[in-house]
């Protein structure tokens, strides 16, 4: 039972992340004039690629939420990790249901996904073996630090660093991509557990 649970959970996490990465690239390519440096990722949810992006990010959230059910059967004593991954999934689904033209509810959904996605990576440190546990910790911390810089640059005009030259879209990707890389690695790790 536990072996089946970890394989299902790992497969869900891996496939959810993979489809989102690939369909985000498709959505960016189909959005005329889209800039990964200047546009937010969520701009893809209100433009010509809205259907692709919103459905893809919703599926990403669903796979995270459903994987928690199976992870609870395989990883019994990590409640904080289960809660973080569940909330990350709920926030991610919220981004797909409430695109950025929904205002504050979109912002809350995105922040929930950002914060709890990074915390999921950090909390997985005690679940995995070395060296992947350290890589997960570093990816989660990187995401949190990028989120702090993103918020400071976005909302405090006293700092005019232009997001370290990455632009707002590039800086936002420094929050999201480490968590997606973690999810690919973590999903693979779970699939390989006996």
C-alpha positions in Angstrom: 0.0 0.0 0.0 2.7 2.5 0.9 4.7 1.7 -2.2 1.7 2.3 -4.4 0.9 5.5 -2.5 4.4 7.0 -3.0 4.4 6.1 -6.7 1.0 7.7 -7.3 1.9 10.8 -5.3 5.2 11.2 -7.1 3.7 10.7 -10.5 1.0 13.3 -9.8 3.6 15.8 -8.6 5.9 15.1 -11.5 3.2 15.2 -14.2 1.5 18.3 -12.8 4.7 20.2 -12.8 5.8 19.0 -16.2 2.6 19.8 -18.0 2.6 23.3 -16.4 6.2 24.0 -17.5 5.5 22.9 -21.0 2.1 24.6 -21.4 3.5 27.8 -19.9 6.1 27.9 -22.7 3.3 27.3 -25.2 1.2 30.1 -23.7 4.1 32.5 -23.8 4.8 31.7 -27.5 1.1 32.2 -28.4 0.9 35.6 -26.6 1.9 38.3 -29.0 4.6 40.6 -27.6 4.8 38.7 -24.3 8.1 39.4 -22.4 9.3 37.0 -19.8 11.2 39.9 -18.3 8.4 42.5 -18.2 5.2 40.5 -18.0 3.9 38.7 -15.0 3.4 35.0 -15.4 -0.3 35.6 -14.6 -0.6 37.9 -17.6 -0.9 34.7 -19.5 -4.2 34.0 -17.7 -6.0 37.0 -19.2 -4.5 37.2 -22.7 -4.9 35.2 -25.8 -3.4 32.2 -24.1 -5.8 32.3 -21.1 -7.5 29.0 -21.6 -4.2 27.1 -21.9 -2.6 28.9 -18.9 -5.6 28.8 -16.6 -6.4 25.2 -17.2 -2.8 24.2 -16.9 -2.2 26.0 -13.6 -5.5 24.6 -12.2 -4.3 21.1 -13.1 -1.0 21.8 -11.3 -2.9 22.7 -8.2 -5.2 19.7 -8.4 -2.3 17.3 -8.7 -0.6 18.9 -5.6 -3.8 18.6 -3.6 -4.6 15.1 -4.6 -1.0 14.0 -4.0 -1.4 15.0 -0.4 -4.0 12.2 0.1 -1.4 9.6 -1.1 1.5 11.2 0.7 -0.3 11.0 4.0 -0.4 7.2 3.5 3.3 7.1 2.7 4.8 9.8 4.9 2.9 9.5 8.1 4.5 12.0 10.5 5.0 15.2 8.5 1.8 17.2 9.0 3.5 20.6 8.4 4.6 19.3 5.0 1.2 17.9 4.1 -0.5 21.2 5.1 2.0 23.3 3.1 1.7 21.2 0.0 -2.1 21.2 0.3 -2.2 25.0 0.7 0.2 25.5 -2.2 -2.2 23.4 -4.4 -5.2 25.4 -3.2 -3.5 28.7 -4.0 -2.4 27.4 -7.4 -5.9 26.3 -8.3 -7.1 29.8 -7.2 -4.7 31.4 -9.6 -6.4 29.4 -12.4 -9.9 30.1 -11.2 -9.3 33.8 -10.5 -7.0 35.3 -13.1 -5.3 38.5 -12.4 -8.2 40.6 -13.5 -10.0 39.4 -10.3 -7.7 41.6 -8.3 -7.2 40.9 -4.6 -8.4 37.3 -4.7 -5.9 36.5 -7.4 -3.1 38.2 -5.4 -4.1 36.1 -2.3 -4.1 33.0 -4.4 -0.7 33.7 -5.9 0.9 34.6 -2.6 -0.5 31.4 -1.0 0.9 29.4 -3.9 4.3 31.2 -3.7 4.7 31.0 0.1 3.5 27.4 0.6 5.2 26.1 -2.5 8.6 27.3 -1.1 7.7 26.0 2.4 6.8 22.6 0.8 10.3 22.4 -0.6 11.8 23.4 2.7 9.7 21.0 4.8 10.6 18.1 2.4 14.1 18.4 3.8 13.4 15.8 6.5 11.6 13.5 4.1 14.3 13.0 1.6 17.8 11.6 1.8 21.0 13.5 1.1 22.0 15.2 -1.2 18.4 15.8 -2.6 17.3 17.0 0.8 19.8 19.8 0.8 19.0 20.7 -2.8 15.3 20.9 -1.8 16.1 23.2 1.2 18.2 25.5 -1.0 15.5 25.7 -3.7 12.8 26.5 -1.1 15.0 29.2 0.6 15.9 30.7 -2.8 12.2 31.0 -3.6 11.4 32.7 -0.3 14.3 35.1 -0.7 13.2 35.9 -4.3 9.6 36.5 -3.0 10.9 38.9 -0.4 12.9 40.9 -3.0 10.0 40.7 -5.4 7.6 42.3 -2.9 10.1 44.9 -1.9 10.8 45.9 -5.5 7.1 45.7 -6.4 5.6 47.7 -3.6 8.3 50.0 -2.2 9.4 52.6 -4.7 12.4 53.6 -2.5 14.2 50.7 -4.1 14.8 51.2 -7.8 16.9 48.2 -8.6 14.6 47.0 -11.5 14.5 43.5 -10.0 18.3 43.0 -10.4 17.9 43.7 -14.1 15.5 40.7 -14.5 12.4 42.8 -14.7 9.3 42.0 -12.8 8.5 38.9 -14.9 12.0 37.5 -14.5 12.0 38.1 -10.8 8.7 36.4 -10.4 10.1 33.4 -12.2 12.9 33.3 -9.6 10.1 32.6 -7.1 8.2 30.0 -9.2 10.9 28.1 -11.1 12.8 26.8 -8.0 9.6 25.3 -6.7 8.8 23.7 -10.0 12.4 22.2 -10.2 11.9 21.0 -6.6 8.6 19.4 -7.6 10.1 17.5 -10.5 12.9 16.2 -8.2 10.6 15.4 -5.3 8.2 13.6 -7.6 11.0 11.6 -9.1 12.3 10.8 -5.6 9.0 9.5 -4.5 8.5 7.3 -7.5 11.9 5.7 -6.8 11.2 4.9 -3.2 10.7 1.2 -2.3 
